[in-house]
Amino acid sequence: MTEFVSPVVSSQASFFREEALVVNLLTQCATFCSGDSDGNVLPSPQESINEELAKISASAHKVIQVIETYQEQPAILDASLEVMVTPIMAGFRQVVAKHTAHVTKETGPSSPTQSTAFPFGRFTSSRLIRLSRLLYTICKVRGYKKVVRLFPHEVADLEPVFHLLQAQDTDDHDTWHVRYSLLLWMSIIVIVPFDLQSIDSSVGSTDGPSLVDRIIAVCKMYLRDSGPVRNAAALCLSKLLTRPDMEARHLTEFLVWANSVVAASVPSSDVGDEMAGETKSGGHILSTPLKHGQRTLSGTHQHQQIFLSTGALETLVLVFKHGHRQQMEGRIPAVAECMELATRATASGKASTLQRKLTMKLSQRVGLQYLPPRVAKWRYQRGQRSLLDNMNSAAASSSTAATEVQVQDIELEEKEKDDEEEEDEEDEDEEEVPEETDDVIEVLLKGLRDKDTVVRWSAAK
């Protein structure tokens, strides 16, 4: 009699079942249809929508729905990421080519290098918006680190992609997916192994800022954003500033700027509990009349300053993550001052959860820079090897060699043990931990008792 085994019912998927459907729909979404607008003006909602465009929009919506079902198991998409990203980026490159042709037709081939913002007017594209939303959905589900490595990163794409980024309308909040996708694409292009001055077409032709200065300025502008665009801008800026051939002044100037931004977001000590437009009387807060628009403008400026300081902190964290130790030498005091200001805001309770988390990350990475580098003693040492010496030693007489070798091996082992013990004692005696490390440890210990789990987790790491 066979034993009955109840079937196991599981809601977890084991493979990407809809791969063929999703790839087919993505290929359709990446193509240009008759209803798409690749130009300066998008079709108004009142206009009749083309049937082909409506079909492609429905396909894009279907793809987003399918991909979002794998948020709990994103690793299943790994085997299919390349075939999904390839048609999307092919559509991106076609839009970039259309924008370059549009600029060349309207203003001539030399004008793209003569302006810093909106050089060719605002360029909007319904296909670009559609592809950006699809790309953001894939990055949201699987993570940008897995997706960005599949982007094309040719040298010829740097300036056209950056010009298309400059032509985006920063006030259009419905198209933030486009700015996020272009900044994410820029983060992989700016690390091409070529001198950026050789790529810059404005060198020798104009007296304006260089390509690097313009990229840094645009990324700083997008650090004010309150959404994923800020994350992409911080990533692009950190990749650019930590290039091995990048001039030291760019990194130094950014550290000074970040320090001033964080300092401006920290409330001064003499303010205390007083607020704008309010006075205290007998322990009660009495509101005083404000001029028309004063409260609104102050609140708007305060929110923008908070977003900007968060973006500056995130960029500093990524700079210390991607940068080499030699690049950070001599610049730690400026970052330490910025960290102290962020810690002061955290202690006063004025910092958000994300700012406290970034403060913990920045503190531990600055603390690692303070510690002297240690070389592992168990590392592999190749030494010197010669085939000729081995052949000569093998051909030599070995009558008394066995006994001598054994004695030499024993003596050598004892000598190595003694040397290692002496080196360990010398290292323990000679290593001096900087005093600044105590401040870093104190910040991390305070982070362990934070009310938010994500902050405690970052401090524990």
Order of alpha helices (4+ residues) and beta strands (2+ residues): alpha-beta-alpha-alpha-beta-alpha-alpha-alpha-alpha-alpha-alpha-alpha-alpha-beta-beta-alpha-alpha-alpha-alpha-alpha-alpha-alpha-alpha
